[in-house]
Amino acid sequence: MKNRFNTLKKFIYDNSEKEYHEKTVNGLFRAILEPVISNQKFEACVLLRLLNTEGRESLLKRLMFSGAEIVSFSSLIEGTENSELENIWDTTEFMVVLGQRYTSVLIWDYSTCQNKDYTELCLLYNSKKIAEIVKVIQDNSKKDLKNILLKYSPDRRENSIFNQSIRALADILNDRNNELLFSNAEKNNMAGIEDEVYKTAQAVSENAKFTAHEIKNNLSVINLYSRIIEKRLENVSFDSETKNSVTNAINNIKKASQTMSDLINNLRCLSAPNVTELNLKRTILSSILLCEEKAKSKGVEIIADNLEDKVISADKTHIECAVTNVIFNAIDASKEGCKIVVTARIENNRAYIRISNNGEKIPEDIKEKIFNLDFTTKENGSGAGLYICKKQLEATGGDIRLVSSDENETVFEIKV
């Protein structure tokens, strides 16, 4: 027999961008299974390996009564045959959903993080890479999965509304994960402080995070249904006046939603410095990912170029806030077909992140004002984003500045 290795971990390391709390993993697990268990007519195959079923019992029971065919790689799942060839997966757990219009993969392993409550993970949906993952599982299974895989071969037709629903749900869980990470860091930083001032501040902080979380949830729903309405209206005939009125209403909903989202992102930046070791490249790529949907809607391309893949000591939230703020502003200043280029280098124990775009230049008379509180050129802008980012970076010895802006290019630099 040829040597076998736990190559599923490779997919975790290749696709993970940060650590995820176990509560977030449970949420993602439920979100991925929901299309299968909520529709009895949904034909799918689920490949499953769990080392712990705590908190998932009812979900697994619903899965058993669904129309899905289940292939288990775990003795913990009742009513299924263990199809594992040998225990090469060790502490790696996975779930693969294969359907004709929907495929998804979640792979996680708590041994990838020092904190036992956190894990790195691989999350993919409707990706061609899923076939590669399935082949790895098939090669290490007692059961011949070839016929199953042929039966549930994905139909690659576009299903944009469904994809947007999954992405919206994943975004909500991602925000919740960031809150859990932040709460854990807060507890460590404030350990031992028990006075009334701290208790009051903690209560205010918890309420603020809960409120922000609920607002983000509702914004995700608003954005999702705005896109659904837009899509549905493409096939409806209106007179010119009605069409313009409806289109204008949808655009105003989207603008208001984006403004509220920007305000919440600014609030996230208002946290006490929490300097930890982090991977510079992964942090920047994670920030770019948050901006991709807005860039695509504007027809703007974001290019990550020459990002140094090294570990630095910095506040991750402050970096993400600065990078996303600058990129969002660049998107707003760009026309369809423009490009935003992000580079990062380390020099003299400092990390320098440069973000350039070939959109509209910044007028000379406002270059000195862009970091001022309440200054904005946007119709629905708050005028707080760049100001907050600059102050928070300065608190840890960093900075953000406008390097240049002319007819050809505008360049910002973030120093960490």
N, C-alpha and C positions, 0 to 999 in steps of 0.2 A: 504493500500500500504506500502511495506517495505521501510525503510529509504534508501535514495539514496545519494551518495557522489560523488564528482568529483575525481574519482579514476584514471583518466587519468594523473593527476598531479604526481601521484606516479611513473609512467613510466618515466616522465621527470626527477624527482629526482634520480631515480635508474640508468638512462642511460646517464645523462648529465655530461660532464667533465669540462666544462667551459662556459663562457658567449659568445653569438653569436650576432653580429651586425645585425640589421634588413635587411641590404643589403645582408648579407650572407644567411639569412632565405629565402629571395626572390630568391636567386640563387639556393638554395637547392630545393625550391618549383618547380622551372622551370625544374631543372635537373631530378627530380623524375617523373614529368609529361611527359617529352620529349618522352620516348619510347611509350607512349599511343597516344599522339597527332600527332606524326610524321608518324604513320602507321595506316591507316584506317582499316586494317584487324586485328589489334591487339585487341582481345576480352578481355575486363577487366571491372571491376566495381570500381568506385571511390567514397569513402565516404568522404564528404567534409564539414568542418565548418570554415568559415572565418568571422572575425569581421571587416575586412577592405579589399577592393578589389583594392585599389589604386595601379597602376602600374602593375596590373595583368589582366586588362580587356581583352586585346588581347589574352592572354593565355587561359582565361576562355572561350572566344568565340571559339577558336580553339578546346577546349575540348568538347564544345557543338556539334560541327560538326564531332567529332571523332566517332569511333565505341563503345566508352565506355558507360556503363550504370552508371548514376550519381545519387547518393543518397545525397541530401543536408540536412545539419543541420543548415542552415543559410538563412535568408530571403533576404540577399543581392545578392544571386545568381539567376539571372533571368532565367525563364523557368523551374524551379525545384520546387518541393513541399517540404516544410519544414517538415522533418520527426522526429524532436526532440520531445520526450515525455514531457519533462519539462526542464526549463533552469537551469540544474544543472552544466553545463560546465563553467558558469561564463565567465572568460576572457581566457579560454583555447581554442586554435584553433587546428585543426588537418586535415590531409589528409591521407587517406589510399588507396593504389592502390592494387587491387587484380586481378591477372592474373595467368594463369596456369604455366607460366615459369618465372614470375616476380611478386613479392609482395614487397611493400614498405610502410613504415609509417613515417610520420613527425608530431610530436606533439610539440607545443610551447606555451608559456604563458609569456607575457611581465611583468606580475606582480611578476615574480620570481626574478627580478633584480631591484636594486634601480634606475639605469639609464634607462629611458623609451625607449631608442633606442636599448637596449640589452635584450636578453632573454636566458634562459637555454632551452634546447630542447632534445627530444628523436628522434633519427634517426636510423631506422632499415630497412634492405632490405634482402629479402629471409631468414627471421628468423622465427623459430617456435614460438617465443614470440608474433608474429603478431596475431596469432589466439586468444591469451589471450586478446589482446587489442580490437580486433573485437568483442569478446563476451561482453566486457564492453559496447561498443557502442550499440550493439544489445539489451542488457538488458534495455537501456534507449532510445529506439526509438519507435515512433508511428508505424512505418512500420515494418512488419515481414520480417526480413532479411534472414531467414533460407534458402529459395529457392535460393536467390541470392548467398549466401555463398556456397551452394552446387554446383551451376552452375560454380562458379569461384574457385573451390577448387584447391589449388596449386599442380602442378606436381613437385615432389621433385628431378627430374633428375638434374644432375649437369650441370650448364651453366657457366663455369668458365670464358670464354671470356667476357660475358655480365657483370658478377659480377666485373671483373677487370676494365671494362669501367666505371661502376658506382663509384667504389672506387677511380679511378684516378680523376674523376670529383669532387668527394667529397674532395679529397686531395687538389685540386686547390682552391676550395672554402674555405677550412680550412686555407690555407696559406693567402688568401685574408682577412679572418676574423682576423687573427693574426696581419696583417698590420693595419687594422682599429682600433683594440684595442690599438696597439702601438701608432698610430697617435693621438688617443684621449688622451692617457697618456702624449704624448709629448706636446700637446696643453695646458694641465693643468699645466705641469711643467714649461712651458715657458711663461705663461700668463703675460702680462704686458711688456715683452721685445720687443722693436720695433726697435732696432738699426740695422744698415746695416749689421753688422756681423751676427746677428741672421737670418736676411732675406736670406743672402747668404747661411748660413749653412742649413736653412730650404729647400731652393731650391735644394741644393746638396742631402740632405736626401731624398726628395721626388723623385728625379730622380733615386737615387740608389735603393729605394724601388720598383719603377715602373720597373726598369730594372731587378731586382731580381725576381719580380713577373712574368714578361714575360718569363724569362729564365726557371723558375719552370714550367710554363704552357707548354713550348715546351719540357722540359725534361719528363713531364708526358706523352705527346703524343709519344715521342721516346720510352719510357719504355713500354707503352701499345702496340705499334705496333711491338716491338721486341718480346714480348710474343706471339702476334698473329702469327707472322712469324714462331716462334718456333713451335707453335701448328700445323700450317698448314703443316710444313715440315715433321711432324711425319708420314703423309700419302703419302709422295712423295718419289719415289725411285731415289737414286743417286748412282753414282759410288763412291768408297771410297774416292778418292782424292777430288771430288767436295763437298761431304758431310763434310769432315774435313775443307775445305776452308770456306764453308758457316757457319758452326758452330763456327769457329774461328772468323769470321767477326761479328757475332751476339754477341759473348762474349766480343769482343773489344768495340762494341757500348755500351753494358751494363756497362762495366768498366768505360768508359769515362763519361757516364751519371751519374754514382755513384760519380765519382770524382767531377764533377761540382756541384752535389747536396750537397756534403760535404762542398765544398767551400762556397756555399750560406748559409748553416747552420752556418758556422763559422762567416759569415758576420752578421747574425742575432744576434750573441752574442755580437757584438761590439756596444752595445747601452748603453746610460747613465743609471746608476742604477735607477730602479723604484720600490721601495719597497712598497708592498701592502699586505693586508691580503689575504691568500690563504689556501686552504685545501691541506695538505701535501700528503695525500693518493691519491687524485684525480689528483694532478699535476704529481706524479710519474707514475700513471696508464696511463695518457695521453702521457707521454714520452715513456713508454713501447710500447704503441700502434703504435707509429711512427717507431718502430724497428721491429715489428712483421713480416712484409713481408720479410725483409732481412733475419731474423732468419729462417723463414719457408723454404726459398730458399736454405739455407745451412743445413737444417735438425737439427737446434738447438732449444731447448726449453727455453723460458724465464718464470721464476717462480717468482711471486710477493708473498712474505711471510712476515707476521707480519709487515704490514705497519700501523703505528699509524694514526688513523683517526682524526686528530686535525688541528686546524687553526694556522698558523704561519705567521710571518711578514717576507717577503723575496721578491726577484725579481724572478718572475715566469720564465721569458725567460732564465735567467742565470741558474736556476735549470734544466730546460728542456734541455738546450744545454749541460750541464755537464753530465747529466744522459744518453742522447742519444749518446754522444761521447764515453763514457766509454763502453756502451753496444755494439755499432758498432765495437769498437776495440776488445771486447771480442768475438763477432761473427767471426771476421776475424781470431782470434787466435784459434777458436774451430773447431773441426771436427764434422761430422754428429753423432748425438746421445748425444752430450755434452749438459750441462745445465748451464744456467745463472740464478743466484738467486739474487733478489733485496729485501732488508729489509730496514726498516726505524724506528728510535726511536727518542724520544725527551728527552733530559737530560740536566739539568742546563740551561734552556732557549736556548738550541741549538738543531737543528735537524741534525741527523747523518744518512746519506744514504749509505748503504754498497752494493756493487755490486761484486759478486764473480762468478768465472767460473772455470770449470775443463778442460779447453783447454791447449794449450801449455804454458809453463812457460816463464816469461820474463828473458832473460839471465842477469847474474850479471853485465856484462860490459856495459849494456845500461839502467839499472834501474835508474841511476842518470841523464840520458839524456832525459827521455820521456816527461818531461815538458818544454824542451828547444824549442825555436822557430826554425822552419825549420828542426827539427829532426823527421825522420820518417823511419819506416822499410817497409812501403808499396810501391809497385811498382808505384802506382799512387797517393800516399799520398801527402798532402800539408805541413805537419809538423806544422800546426798552431792550430789544434783543441784543444788539451789539454792545450797548452800554453795560448790561449785566455780564455778558461774556468777558468783556475787557476787565471789569472789576474782579471777577472771580479768578481769572487767569493771573492777574497781578497779585492776588492773595497768596499764590503758591510760586511766586517768582517768574511767572510767565507774562505773555503780552499778546496782543493782536493789533496789527497795523495795516494801513493801506500803503502798499509799496508804490504803485503807480496806476494811472488810468488815462488812457488816450483812445484814439479812434480804433486802434488795433487790438488792445488788450487791457483788461483790468486785473490787477494782482493783489491779493491779500496774503499776509503771512501770519501764522499763528506760532508763537514760540512757547515751548513747554519746558 
